[in-house]
């Protein structure tokens, strides 16, 4: 089955999943973008998306590898979960932004 349902979860201060979300849809593809403020909210949002048959979840670069691993433990093992990553040069710029 080709990919047709994708979820992107963004973690930032002040986001609440029930309020900060958007859906981009076409006849062939649906993307859910969900804002959360912490890992617990991300886990709950990811669980809900899994129940709604999302096929792939990506987490923004604000999630640590440890948080991504914890989130994966709460989802079916067949649901891919990835984290946006940056190369070493861009990592220095990110650290400046998040300082």
N, C-alpha and C positions, 0 to 999 in steps of 0.2 A: 504494500500500500504506500503510495507516495506521500511525502510530508504535506499536510494540509492544515494542521493545528499546532501553533507555536506559542509559547509563553515566555515573556521576558520580565524578570523581576528586578526592580531597582530599589536599592536601600539608601535612604537619605533621611536626615532628621525632619520630623514633622509629617512624614507621609503616613497615611492610613489606608490600608487596602480597600476598605469599603468606600472610600471617597476618591482616592487617587488611582484611577484606572482608565484605560482607553482600549477600545477594540477597533482594529483595522480589518475590514472584511471585504472579500470579493467572492465571486462564485466558486473560486478554486482554493482560497486560502484565508485563514483567520489567524490574526496575531492579537494576543492579549498582552498589554503592558500594565503591570501592577506595581504601585509604589508601596513600600513598607518602611518602617523605621527600625526594625530589629529582626533578629533571627527567628524568634517565636512567630512573629507575624508572617515572615517569609515561609516558614514551614506550613502554617495554616493555609496560606494562599496557594502554595504548591500542591498541598493535599486536595484542595478544592478543584484546582485545574486538572489534576490527575483523575478525579472523579468525573470531570467533564470531558475526558478523553483527549487531553492535550497529548501530543506525541513527542514533544521536546521542550525542555525548560532550559533557559540560559539565565544566569545571574550576572548582575553588573559587577564591575571590577571592585566595588566596595565590599564585597564578600571575601573573607579570608578563605584559604583552602580548608581550614578546620571547620568553618561554618558551612561550606559547601558539602563537606563530608557528613556533617551532622544532618543537614537537610536531606541528603540522599538516603540516610537510614530510615527516613519516615515515608519513603515513596516505594512503589513497586520497582524491583531491580531491573525490569525491562524498560523503564522510562529514563532516557538519557538526560543527564543534568550536567551542564557545562558552566564555566565561569569565563567571562571576558578577561583576556590576559594582554599584557603589554610587554614589549621587549625591554631590555635593560636601559636603553637610552630614554625611552618614554617613561619608565618607572621613576626616574629622578624628577621628571616634571609632575608626575602624579603625586609624589611625596610632597612636593612644594604646594600643590593644591589642597591636599588633605592635612597639612601641618596645622 
